[in-house]
Amino acid sequence: MLHDIWVLMIEKGWSLALLHGAGITILIGLLGVVIGLATAIPLAILRWRRVPVLSQLVDVYSIVIRGVPGLLVIYLLFFGSVDWVQKIASAFGYADSAENAYPFIVGIIAIAAISCAYSIEVIRGALQAVPDGLLEAARSLSLSPPVTFLRVTLPLALRLALGGINNVWQMTIKDTSLVSVVGMQELMRAAAVAAGITRSPLLFYCLAAAMFFAITAASQVLFDRAERHFNRGFSRG
Amino acid sequence: MDFSIATYAIPFLLIGTKTTLFIAAFGVGLGLPFGILLATARISRVNTIRKCADFYCAVFRGTPMLVQIFVIYYGLAQIGLIRHNAVMWWLIGDSLHAAILAVILNTGAYTAEIFRTALLSLPRGLIEAAEACGMSPWVIFHRIKFPLALRQALPSYSTEVAVIVKESSLASTITVLEITGYAKRLMSETFAIMDIFVVTAVFYLTINVICLSALNAIERRLSFERHSAR
């Protein structure tokens, strides 16, 4: 039993395939969260300022994406974009490389679109939670609105949003596994391929689970540390 | 938007809705008691029970549901002991059963977290009063702790119900044709990706709205305000 595992993992090199997959998973997750956050901040500001029409559109986007399964969003983006990605790529003469890079790019867009919808709610909530007194203080110092926003509101809101961002990150890293169903070579896909070829699904899916667990546990530790760092000087509760 | 595609898709999606609701009903019906049981285990005074329950919740909350469903459906079938045991094989041999099992095990871990915080937030004085009245631990639990914790936990639990409905879509990855499974099939059949997505999204949003308003009604019924308003 142990010898079989040794042969599979080391001599046949499946452990490398899984580790490579885990690397891709982390990469997709990070890119997804970062892109998602970067787009969520302006959208959250639109919602927070209640800009007419635009804020309703953001609302619809966030409600729909948060209300339907991630799998469905991924199907929409993958099947919905196959045609025009092919067209654009062949127009520029990159038909072959598009074939390879395509799942990766659309996968990241899908993950970012999902994490963005959740981040909007987190950031909007945090912006609203910034105490009015601080903003009034900034106004009485005659800071201009952009300066007030960048130097007072945003830093304070990001501190408040940290817990929510942690939740979004934990959710996103787990959502990356969904991209495997459309052929992205990440951890889950690597495990599925290994399980299919070696005919030992139990071993490889459990290993994939263990790796996901290691990723989420490690990032939880990092977030706890970050939270302690950003909350220094603030009283608890 | 092409209405002929919507009229073509809706009957299929309605069949899928039945399966989705079937899985979700089991997820709530069995996942909720399982989660409450786990929550009581996590605040138990016995070290081993508490550690085991903590570990279970950490594992199921720390790994993607897709991995869990694959381990259950593809992985466990590899073990001869399970394959030859009639009851176990009934549980995981059928893809629908395996999906339901995965949903229950997954939601149990999240529900336990919700109820654990609710149980921990109960005022100490009430429980001391119950103990002073000579109530047995079981009576204290089902007459004092549970009703109070339920009120605390319901708002978070209604979010969890929406999550269950969404997570049931993963059943489509192990060949169960529920809403998402049918949506995928319709997308590759009709190539009207956006139209199918919109119709499917309406289905999911309707289910979510119905579930949330039902839970809201329960919440209102259980809240203290109604009694004081009378």
Interface residues (C-beta under 8 A of the other chain):
Chain A: I63 V64 G67 V68 P69 G70 L71 L72 Y75 L76 F79 G80 K174 D175 T176 S177 L178 S180 V181 M188 A191 A192 A195 S200 P201 L202 Y205 C206 A208 A209 F212 F213 T216 A217
Chain B: A58 V59 G62 T63 P64 M65 L66 V67 Q68 F70 V71 Y74 G75 L76 A77 Q78 I79 A162 K166 E167 S169 L170 S172 T173 T180 A183 K184 M187 S188 I193 M194 F197 T200 A201 Y204 L205 N208
